[in-house]
Amino acid sequence: MEMKIRTIRSGCGKALLLFSIAFAGCGGPTEKAQSPPDCATDGGKRDGPQTTADRQYPIESCIIEYTGEVGGVRGTEVVYFDKWGARRRVTRTMGGSKRIETLTISDQDSMTQIDLLAKTGTRLKAPYVGRDPGIEVLLAAGEKVGTEIVAGSKCDKWKIPGATLWVWNSIPLKTQIEKDGKVTAIQIAVDVKENVSIPDEKFQVPLDIKIAEPTKPKQILKALGYH
């Protein structure tokens, strides 16, 4: 995953954690080099994994808009991916007393995490970020309890320890974090656009962002979230 699932104390931190879990299938770059171009849905050619087994998702591209709330802090998330998940962009905005705006861009070679307010970012290259195991890792500890429609899409509803997820094409469209029988945080998709054309610019770092590339072990661990 782009952010490891761990305990985060601050309200905004918890909200970002919720968003990370909710799109757990949208993680870091793949370990293996990508195969030659595959057939696109429009009959053209695009770079991307050739075999179904190498694809992160069963759909070629998607744009998903989410809203969420935790502890009275509201936020939004917009996810873009194409090449069956080989390229991803996730923009998160949180309100509250300490506003947060972040952008994560990843492909098969690197992952760049950006603070849009500070205009700074960190890029990690393979092998420090590996292939995301996908949402199946979370679901393995849970149980499917039914199906429901979220944002016009039919989802499998899963109960896992401490949460409920509504999953469509390996993507959670709705996530609830629960404690003592009460919902403490929620994120839900409000718009899903499947198999759409996404401009290359969406996967490029903005020109006004100063990017650092850590090389020392302590710097790399910090960038991965181990403090």
RASULHU-V171365 format. One line per field, one symbol per residue. burial: 1 if it has 9 or more other ideal C-beta (glycine too) atoms within 8 Angstrom, else 0. A space follows every 50 residues. Layout:
burial = ???
This chain:
burial = 11000000001111111111111111111100011001010000010110 00011110111111111111101111111111111111111111010001 11111111011111110001111101001111011001100100000001 10101111010011111101111111110000001111100100000100 001010001010010000110111000
